[in-house]
Amino acid sequence: MKSYYSLISFILFLLLIQGCEELIIRDIPPAIDEPIEIDSPYVNTATYFTIKDEGQNYRLYKDDEEFYIKGGAFNSFVEQIDDFGGNTIRTYSVNDTIETRKILDDAYYNGVSVMLGIWINRERDGFDYYDEPAVMEQYAQCEKWVKQFKDHPALMMWALGNELNTTNPVAWS
């Protein structure tokens, strides 16, 4: 049942950000300008996740098969997650591009999907969403990471931010 609520929460999030003009992040390690070539057997392997509107319900599909998220927050246990009945991990941020690629490769090798986190700074930590240059800097960083990892077959979806806890409309736009 929790997987169902997770999917509904994600769908509501997607609907919320549909009207957003830009995504925002700050104070995170820089991505490299050009994607790095990493020797990986999964580079050209495609996996497709889609959300389908089926009238009264939205359903998540992986390669045209209905997919139920059974996951946990990542804590170096990709090899064991299926032992606990899981099929998905969530990370909190892209800290190091080489390490992130290794996490994605390990997940794919173990049949685990990944909700890849992108850290978005929080107002309660001092970030000012009215500082347009800082916001644009964060957006550019986020865009680099998305371009770098978007085609990895283990990637299921992005997790933007963590516990933002704000009602400021500027932060959400």
URKA-V757376 format. One record per residue. N is the residue number from 1. RES is the residue in three letters. OMEGA is omega in degrees with one decimal (NA if undefined). D_CENTER is the distance of its C-alpha to the mean C-alpha in whole Angstrom. Layout:
BEGIN
{{N & RES & OMEGA & D_CENTER} {N & RES & OMEGA & D_CENTER}}
END
This chain:
BEGIN
{{1 & MET & 178.8 & 22} {2 & LYS & 178.5 & 19} {3 & SER & 178.4 & 16} {4 & TYR & 179.4 & 18} {5 & TYR & 176.6 & 17} {6 & SER & 179.1 & 14} {7 & LEU & 178.9 & 14} {8 & ILE & 178.4 & 16} {9 & SER & 179.4 & 14} {10 & PHE & 179.5 & 11} {11 & ILE & 177.3 & 14} {12 & LEU & 176.8 & 15} {13 & PHE & 178.1 & 12} {14 & LEU & 179.0 & 12} {15 & LEU & 179.1 & 16} {16 & LEU & -175.4 & 16} {17 & ILE & 178.6 & 14} {18 & GLN & -178.8 & 16} {19 & GLY & -179.7 & 19} {20 & CYS & -179.6 & 17} {21 & GLU & -179.1 & 18} {22 & GLU & 176.3 & 16} {23 & LEU & -170.4 & 13} {24 & ILE & 172.4 & 14} {25 & ILE & -176.0 & 13} {26 & ARG & 174.5 & 16} {27 & ASP & 178.4 & 18} {28 & ILE & -178.2 & 15} {29 & PRO & -177.0 & 16} {30 & PRO & 170.5 & 17} {31 & ALA & 176.4 & 15} {32 & ILE & -176.7 & 18} {33 & ASP & 179.9 & 20} {34 & GLU & 176.7 & 20} {35 & PRO & 179.8 & 18} {36 & ILE & 177.5 & 19} {37 & GLU & 178.1 & 21} {38 & ILE & 179.4 & 20} {39 & ASP & -177.5 & 22} {40 & SER & 178.9 & 20} {41 & PRO & -173.1 & 22} {42 & TYR & -173.7 & 18} {43 & VAL & -175.3 & 18} {44 & ASN & 179.5 & 20} {45 & THR & -175.3 & 19} {46 & ALA & 170.1 & 17} {47 & THR & -177.5 & 15} {48 & TYR & 173.2 & 15} {49 & PHE & 177.2 & 13} {50 & THR & 172.6 & 14} {51 & ILE & -177.2 & 15} {52 & LYS & 173.9 & 19} {53 & ASP & -178.3 & 21} {54 & GLU & 178.9 & 24} {55 & GLY & -178.4 & 26} {56 & GLN & -173.5 & 26} {57 & ASN & 168.2 & 23} {58 & TYR & -180.0 & 19} {59 & ARG & 177.5 & 18} {60 & LEU & 179.2 & 15} {61 & TYR & 172.9 & 16} {62 & LYS & -177.4 & 16} {63 & ASP & 175.9 & 18} {64 & ASP & 173.5 & 20} {65 & GLU & 180.0 & 21} {66 & GLU & -174.4 & 20} {67 & PHE & 176.2 & 17} {68 & TYR & 179.9 & 17} {69 & ILE & 173.9 & 14} {70 & LYS & -168.8 & 16} {71 & GLY & 177.3 & 13} {72 & GLY & 175.6 & 13} {73 & ALA & -173.8 & 12} {74 & PHE & 177.0 & 12} {75 & ASN & 177.0 & 16} {76 & SER & 179.2 & 17} {77 & PHE & -178.4 & 18} {78 & VAL & -177.3 & 16} {79 & GLU & -175.4 & 20} {80 & GLN & -172.2 & 21} {81 & ILE & 178.9 & 18} {82 & ASP & 175.1 & 20} {83 & ASP & 180.0 & 23} {84 & PHE & 180.0 & 22} {85 & GLY & -177.5 & 21} {86 & GLY & 177.3 & 17} {87 & ASN & -173.5 & 15} {88 & THR & 170.9 & 12} {89 & ILE & 175.4 & 10} {90 & ARG & 174.1 & 7} {91 & THR & -176.5 & 7} {92 & TYR & 179.1 & 8} {93 & SER & 171.6 & 8} {94 & VAL & -176.7 & 9} {95 & ASN & -176.4 & 13} {96 & ASP & -173.1 & 15} {97 & THR & 178.7 & 14} {98 & ILE & 178.7 & 16} {99 & GLU & 178.1 & 15} {100 & THR & 177.7 & 12} {101 & ARG & 178.0 & 13} {102 & LYS & 177.6 & 15} {103 & ILE & 179.7 & 13} {104 & LEU & 178.9 & 11} {105 & ASP & 178.9 & 15} {106 & ASP & 179.1 & 16} {107 & ALA & -179.1 & 14} {108 & TYR & 179.5 & 15} {109 & TYR & -178.2 & 19} {110 & ASN & 177.6 & 18} {111 & GLY & -176.3 & 17} {112 & VAL & 176.1 & 14} {113 & SER & -174.8 & 11} {114 & VAL & 165.3 & 7} {115 & MET & -172.1 & 4} {116 & LEU & -177.8 & 3} {117 & GLY & 170.2 & 4} {118 & ILE & -177.2 & 6} {119 & TRP & 174.4 & 10} {120 & ILE & -176.3 & 12} {121 & ASN & -175.0 & 15} {122 & ARG & 177.1 & 17} {123 & GLU & -177.8 & 21} {124 & ARG & 175.8 & 22} {125 & ASP & 175.0 & 21} {126 & GLY & -179.7 & 23} {127 & PHE & -178.8 & 21} {128 & ASP & -179.7 & 23} {129 & TYR & 174.2 & 21} {130 & TYR & 177.5 & 25} {131 & ASP & -172.6 & 25} {132 & GLU & 177.5 & 24} {133 & PRO & 179.0 & 24} {134 & ALA & 178.6 & 22} {135 & VAL & -179.9 & 19} {136 & MET & 176.3 & 20} {137 & GLU & 179.0 & 19} {138 & GLN & 179.0 & 16} {139 & TYR & -179.6 & 15} {140 & ALA & 178.4 & 16} {141 & GLN & 179.5 & 14} {142 & CYS & -179.1 & 11} {143 & GLU & 178.0 & 12} {144 & LYS & -179.7 & 14} {145 & TRP & 179.3 & 10} {146 & VAL & 179.8 & 9} {147 & LYS & -177.0 & 12} {148 & GLN & -172.1 & 13} {149 & PHE & -171.3 & 10} {150 & LYS & -175.9 & 10} {151 & ASP & -180.0 & 12} {152 & HIS & -175.7 & 12} {153 & PRO & 177.2 & 13} {154 & ALA & -176.1 & 11} {155 & LEU & 178.8 & 8} {156 & MET & -178.0 & 7} {157 & MET & 179.2 & 5} {158 & TRP & 171.4 & 2} {159 & ALA & -176.5 & 4} {160 & LEU & 178.5 & 6} {161 & GLY & 178.7 & 9} {162 & ASN & 177.5 & 11} {163 & GLU & 179.8 & 14} {164 & LEU & 174.2 & 15} {165 & ASN & 178.2 & 18} {166 & THR & 173.6 & 20} {167 & THR & -179.5 & 22} {168 & ASN & -178.2 & 22} {169 & PRO & 178.1 & 22} {170 & VAL & 178.7 & 22} {171 & ALA & -178.4 & 19} {172 & TRP & -179.9 & 17} {173 & SER & NA & 18}}
END
